[in-house]
Amino acid sequence: MSLGVDLIPHKVCTYNCVYCECGATTDHTATRREYVPVDEVMRELRDFMEKNPRPDYITFSGAGEPTLNIRFGEVLEFIKTHWPEVPVAVLTNGSLFFNEQVRRELLHADIILPSLDSALERSFRKIDRPVNEIILKEIISGLEQFRQEYHGQIWLEVFILPGYNDDEENLYALKLAFERIRPDRIQLNTLDRPGTKKGLSPAKMVELQAIADYWGLDNVEIIASPPKRKELLSYRSDMESAILETIARRPCTADDIAQILGTHVNEVNKYLGVLEEEGKIRRETGERGVFYKKR
């Protein structure tokens, strides 16, 4: 059970990935500043930790790139000072690892989960659509440098999108990058919810396994598919019921459901994948995006 800390408004990011389930980037930037009031975040953290059981993790995540907040390091230091027994994870696209200050701030986290979808510049720009000042070779060099400086776990996520980064040239370039970065785990993922670009298809499980076999590395894991997700201890049947009851009244987007239920859209997406796989809901495209209906 993870307590999420979101230091970035929806949707501030260095990327505008074609597959992003959080929607298109509205503030496409590499500028670090205090996007949300960090003092308020720290007050909320203290209040939560005083009134609730300890979470298994405190995780920096959200609908954007968390390291864009220039006071990110202060919040991480605050957590490790007050609750050193709770491990901290950081979900990041890795785009700012060329920045020495960002790498220094991340050193106190227990697990870093950066993304690397391609090791070829043209594929990187096609799939992740970064701001112009973000250069792929600098990201890979930054990740390599971070591995030398950092003593915690690095779990590198690779998002496979057929037709974008699943050919042999891309896969071979990624393997060379893995040899430089030396992550503890390589997490292979693919499309689960609709992305920002229409017509995208997920890689099949057999294709993901073939990619893992091609790399021939013993630290590659394929991220749990929606049916497996239901077996996790953190899967809540009450949340599933609440989602079904909500869309039974009227069709809703993932953002609508999150607002109605008072939770984060990333949390809602976890359940939508399971419900769709089980045939309990269906999707339909409308003017505001993808709507979900109860079957």
C-alpha positions as a Python dict, from the first residue, in 0.01 Angstrom:
ca = {
    (1, 'M'): (0, 0, 0),
    (2, 'S'): (161, 320, -121),
    (3, 'L'): (96, 679, -16),
    (4, 'G'): (127, 893, -328),
    (5, 'V'): (285, 1239, -314),
    (6, 'D'): (209, 1456, -617),
    (7, 'L'): (423, 1770, -648),
    (8, 'I'): (306, 1862, -999),
    (9, 'P'): (-39, 1978, -1121),
    (10, 'H'): (-211, 1785, -1399),
    (11, 'K'): (-43, 1778, -1653),
    (12, 'V'): (301, 1939, -1628),
    (13, 'C'): (571, 1729, -1793),
    (14, 'T'): (889, 1729, -1997),
    (15, 'Y'): (726, 1469, -2223),
    (16, 'N'): (398, 1442, -2412),
    (17, 'C'): (402, 1064, -2460),
    (18, 'V'): (169, 921, -2724),
    (19, 'Y'): (68, 645, -2481),
    (20, 'C'): (11, 852, -2164),
    (21, 'E'): (-304, 742, -1980),
    (22, 'C'): (-324, 1076, -1797),
    (23, 'G'): (-395, 1267, -2118),
    (24, 'A'): (-204, 1520, -2325),
    (25, 'T'): (53, 1742, -2158),
    (26, 'T'): (-87, 2091, -2099),
    (27, 'D'): (236, 2251, -1970),
    (28, 'H'): (521, 2108, -2180),
    (29, 'T'): (833, 2230, -2003),
    (30, 'A'): (1174, 2147, -1860),
    (31, 'T'): (1170, 2444, -1621),
    (32, 'R'): (1200, 2356, -1252),
    (33, 'R'): (993, 2569, -1014),
    (34, 'E'): (760, 2528, -716),
    (35, 'Y'): (450, 2412, -903),
    (36, 'V'): (255, 2334, -583),
    (37, 'P'): (320, 2481, -234),
    (38, 'V'): (567, 2242, -78),
    (39, 'D'): (512, 2368, 279),
    (40, 'E'): (147, 2268, 244),
    (41, 'V'): (246, 1925, 113),
    (42, 'M'): (468, 1869, 416),
    (43, 'R'): (185, 1972, 650),
    (44, 'E'): (-47, 1724, 478),
    (45, 'L'): (215, 1450, 507),
    (46, 'R'): (261, 1511, 879),
    (47, 'D'): (-116, 1510, 933),
    (48, 'F'): (-164, 1186, 739),
    (49, 'M'): (120, 1002, 907),
    (50, 'E'): (-4, 1102, 1255),
    (51, 'K'): (-357, 974, 1192),
    (52, 'N'): (-310, 664, 977),
    (53, 'P'): (-120, 333, 979),
    (54, 'R'): (222, 343, 817),
    (55, 'P'): (209, 279, 439),
    (56, 'D'): (441, 20, 282),
    (57, 'Y'): (590, 297, 64),
    (58, 'I'): (571, 670, 16),
    (59, 'T'): (580, 724, -358),
    (60, 'F'): (645, 1040, -559),
    (61, 'S'): (425, 1007, -868),
    (62, 'G'): (125, 1181, -1025),
    (63, 'A'): (15, 1309, -1362),
    (64, 'G'): (343, 1475, -1456),
    (65, 'E'): (717, 1468, -1384),
    (66, 'P'): (776, 1503, -1005),
    (67, 'T'): (1138, 1622, -1030),
    (68, 'L'): (1019, 1937, -1209),
    (69, 'N'): (929, 2074, -866),
    (70, 'I'): (1240, 2263, -763),
    (71, 'R'): (1176, 2182, -393),
    (72, 'F'): (1143, 1809, -457),
    (73, 'G'): (1462, 1740, -261),
    (74, 'E'): (1326, 1920, 47),
    (75, 'V'): (1015, 1702, 59),
    (76, 'L'): (1220, 1384, 20),
    (77, 'E'): (1457, 1494, 298),
    (78, 'F'): (1157, 1583, 520),
    (79, 'I'): (1013, 1231, 475),
    (80, 'K'): (1342, 1052, 543),
    (81, 'T'): (1404, 1268, 853),
    (82, 'H'): (1064, 1209, 1012),
    (83, 'W'): (981, 855, 895),
    (84, 'P'): (1311, 685, 808),
    (85, 'E'): (1154, 340, 849),
    (86, 'V'): (919, 394, 549),
    (87, 'P'): (1087, 332, 212),
    (88, 'V'): (1050, 604, -51),
    (89, 'A'): (1000, 532, -421),
    (90, 'V'): (1015, 784, -707),
    (91, 'L'): (833, 731, -1036),
    (92, 'T'): (1010, 949, -1292),
    (93, 'N'): (1051, 963, -1669),
    (94, 'G'): (1424, 1015, -1612),
    (95, 'S'): (1440, 1318, -1841),
    (96, 'L'): (1621, 1542, -1590),
    (97, 'F'): (1893, 1297, -1487),
    (98, 'F'): (2145, 1501, -1687),
    (99, 'N'): (2098, 1765, -1415),
    (100, 'E'): (2350, 1708, -1133),
    (101, 'Q'): (2123, 1878, -878),
    (102, 'V'): (1832, 1645, -961),
    (103, 'R'): (2057, 1340, -926),
    (104, 'R'): (2182, 1467, -590),
    (105, 'E'): (1826, 1517, -461),
    (106, 'L'): (1729, 1162, -564),
    (107, 'L'): (2013, 996, -370),
    (108, 'H'): (1802, 974, -51),
    (109, 'A'): (1524, 765, -212),
    (110, 'D'): (1516, 388, -162),
    (111, 'I'): (1386, 296, -508),
    (112, 'I'): (1404, 499, -828),
    (113, 'L'): (1180, 391, -1117),
    (114, 'P'): (1290, 585, -1428),
    (115, 'S'): (1158, 525, -1779),
    (116, 'L'): (1356, 455, -2094),
    (117, 'D'): (1138, 377, -2395),
    (118, 'S'): (1404, 405, -2663),
    (119, 'A'): (1779, 443, -2695),
    (120, 'L'): (1748, 587, -3048),
    (121, 'E'): (1684, 961, -3076),
    (122, 'R'): (1429, 938, -3361),
    (123, 'S'): (1219, 675, -3183),
    (124, 'F'): (1249, 863, -2854),
    (125, 'R'): (1108, 1180, -3011),
    (126, 'K'): (832, 986, -3185),
    (127, 'I'): (706, 802, -2876),
    (128, 'D'): (789, 1034, -2582),
    (129, 'R'): (771, 1371, -2765),
    (130, 'P'): (1005, 1561, -2527),
    (131, 'V'): (1060, 1935, -2509),
    (132, 'N'): (1335, 2042, -2749),
    (133, 'E'): (1607, 2091, -2486),
    (134, 'I'): (1583, 1729, -2367),
    (135, 'I'): (1844, 1516, -2546),
    (136, 'L'): (1833, 1136, -2524),
    (137, 'K'): (2208, 1074, -2506),
    (138, 'E'): (2228, 1315, -2210),
    (139, 'I'): (1949, 1123, -2033),
    (140, 'I'): (2129, 790, -2080),
    (141, 'S'): (2457, 942, -1965),
    (142, 'G'): (2277, 1087, -1664),
    (143, 'L'): (2128, 748, -1574),
    (144, 'E'): (2472, 589, -1612),
    (145, 'Q'): (2624, 854, -1385),
    (146, 'F'): (2343, 811, -1132),
    (147, 'R'): (2408, 438, -1112),
    (148, 'Q'): (2765, 516, -1004),
    (149, 'E'): (2647, 764, -738),
    (150, 'Y'): (2339, 585, -605),
    (151, 'H'): (2332, 282, -374),
    (152, 'G'): (1957, 210, -378),
    (153, 'Q'): (1746, 12, -623),
    (154, 'I'): (1690, 123, -984),
    (155, 'W'): (1390, -35, -1156),
    (156, 'L'): (1396, 78, -1519),
    (157, 'E'): (1060, 77, -1698),
    (158, 'V'): (1052, 18, -2074),
    (159, 'F'): (717, 82, -2239),
    (160, 'I'): (680, -124, -2557),
    (161, 'L'): (453, 17, -2827),
    (162, 'P'): (423, -186, -3150),
    (163, 'G'): (538, 10, -3452),
    (164, 'Y'): (733, 257, -3241),
    (165, 'N'): (1012, 78, -3051),
    (166, 'D'): (969, -299, -3092),
    (167, 'D'): (1194, -359, -3395),
    (168, 'E'): (1535, -523, -3364),
    (169, 'E'): (1729, -197, -3406),
    (170, 'N'): (1546, -39, -3112),
    (171, 'L'): (1569, -350, -2896),
    (172, 'Y'): (1943, -387, -2957),
    (173, 'A'): (2005, -17, -2876),
    (174, 'L'): (1808, -59, -2553),
    (175, 'K'): (2017, -360, -2454),
    (176, 'L'): (2336, -156, -2499),
    (177, 'A'): (2183, 117, -2281),
    (178, 'F'): (2099, -141, -2011),
    (179, 'E'): (2464, -245, -2003),
    (180, 'R'): (2561, 116, -1928),
    (181, 'I'): (2287, 192, -1673),
    (182, 'R'): (2297, -147, -1494),
    (183, 'P'): (1946, -132, -1342),
    (184, 'D'): (1852, -381, -1071),
    (185, 'R'): (1530, -459, -1258),
    (186, 'I'): (1398, -393, -1608),
    (187, 'Q'): (1020, -371, -1605),
    (188, 'L'): (858, -437, -1940),
    (189, 'N'): (522, -266, -1984),
    (190, 'T'): (272, -190, -2259),
    (191, 'L'): (-56, -8, -2323),
    (192, 'D'): (-332, -75, -2071),
    (193, 'R'): (-562, 229, -2110),
    (194, 'P'): (-618, 456, -2413),
    (195, 'G'): (-325, 690, -2479),
    (196, 'T'): (-320, 1046, -2609),
    (197, 'K'): (-291, 933, -2972),
    (198, 'K'): (-570, 734, -3133),
    (199, 'G'): (-518, 392, -3288),
    (200, 'L'): (-241, 266, -3059),
    (201, 'S'): (-229, -107, -2987),
    (202, 'P'): (-73, -285, -2688),
    (203, 'A'): (197, -547, -2732),
    (204, 'K'): (68, -899, -2673),
    (205, 'M'): (203, -1097, -2381),
    (206, 'V'): (377, -1338, -2619),
    (207, 'E'): (549, -1041, -2788),
    (208, 'L'): (669, -902, -2456),
    (209, 'Q'): (805, -1244, -2364),
    (210, 'A'): (985, -1263, -2701),
    (211, 'I'): (1148, -925, -2630),
    (212, 'A'): (1258, -1042, -2285),
    (213, 'D'): (1402, -1359, -2444),
    (214, 'Y'): (1584, -1151, -2709),
    (215, 'W'): (1758, -947, -2441),
    (216, 'G'): (1850, -1264, -2253),
    (217, 'L'): (1882, -1085, -1920),
    (218, 'D'): (1783, -1236, -1586),
    (219, 'N'): (1650, -911, -1438),
    (220, 'V'): (1367, -850, -1688),
    (221, 'E'): (1010, -876, -1558),
    (222, 'I'): (683, -825, -1742),
    (223, 'I'): (447, -598, -1548),
    (224, 'A'): (133, -771, -1415),
    (225, 'S'): (-156, -781, -1660),
    (226, 'P'): (-501, -661, -1540),
    (227, 'P'): (-627, -1010, -1437),
    (228, 'K'): (-318, -1061, -1217),
    (229, 'R'): (-365, -716, -1065),
    (230, 'K'): (-681, -835, -890),
    (231, 'E'): (-476, -1086, -691),
    (232, 'L'): (-275, -810, -521),
    (233, 'L'): (-348, -745, -154),
    (234, 'S'): (-398, -375, -226),
    (235, 'Y'): (-685, -443, -472),
    (236, 'R'): (-1001, -307, -308),
    (237, 'S'): (-1338, -463, -392),
    (238, 'D'): (-1514, -156, -249),
    (239, 'M'): (-1339, 67, -504),
    (240, 'E'): (-1439, -169, -786),
    (241, 'S'): (-1802, -158, -667),
    (242, 'A'): (-1797, 220, -639),
    (243, 'I'): (-1671, 254, -997),
    (244, 'L'): (-1939, 17, -1130),
    (245, 'E'): (-2213, 199, -939),
    (246, 'T'): (-2089, 535, -1069),
    (247, 'I'): (-2087, 442, -1438),
    (248, 'A'): (-2415, 253, -1404),
    (249, 'R'): (-2579, 594, -1351),
    (250, 'R'): (-2413, 759, -1651),
    (251, 'P'): (-2107, 709, -1875),
    (252, 'C'): (-1792, 868, -1729),
    (253, 'T'): (-1433, 932, -1827),
    (254, 'A'): (-1156, 817, -1594),
    (255, 'D'): (-1118, 1179, -1479),
    (256, 'D'): (-1492, 1201, -1406),
    (257, 'I'): (-1477, 887, -1192),
    (258, 'A'): (-1170, 1012, -1003),
    (259, 'Q'): (-1341, 1344, -925),
    (260, 'I'): (-1666, 1178, -812),
    (261, 'L'): (-1489, 923, -589),
    (262, 'G'): (-1229, 1167, -456),
    (263, 'T'): (-929, 968, -569),
    (264, 'H'): (-646, 1003, -823),
    (265, 'V'): (-706, 915, -1187),
    (266, 'N'): (-401, 683, -1178),
    (267, 'E'): (-576, 480, -907),
    (268, 'V'): (-897, 463, -1112),
    (269, 'N'): (-706, 340, -1417),
    (270, 'K'): (-582, 34, -1225),
    (271, 'Y'): (-941, -81, -1171),
    (272, 'L'): (-1068, 9, -1519),
    (273, 'G'): (-814, -230, -1671),
    (274, 'V'): (-941, -518, -1456),
    (275, 'L'): (-1309, -440, -1515),
    (276, 'E'): (-1261, -411, -1891),
    (277, 'E'): (-1065, -737, -1906),
    (278, 'E'): (-1347, -912, -1714),
    (279, 'G'): (-1608, -776, -1956),
    (280, 'K'): (-1790, -576, -1689),
    (281, 'I'): (-1744, -241, -1863),
    (282, 'R'): (-1693, -114, -2216),
    (283, 'R'): (-1540, 201, -2357),
    (284, 'E'): (-1683, 449, -2605),
    (285, 'T'): (-1517, 758, -2755),
    (286, 'G'): (-1698, 1089, -2703),
    (287, 'E'): (-1621, 1458, -2743),
    (288, 'R'): (-1435, 1478, -2410),
    (289, 'G'): (-1241, 1156, -2463),
    (290, 'V'): (-1294, 792, -2369),
    (291, 'F'): (-1609, 716, -2169),
    (292, 'Y'): (-1675, 399, -1973),
    (293, 'K'): (-2014, 228, -1954),
    (294, 'K'): (-2134, -69, -1754),
    (295, 'R'): (-2213, -372, -1969),
}
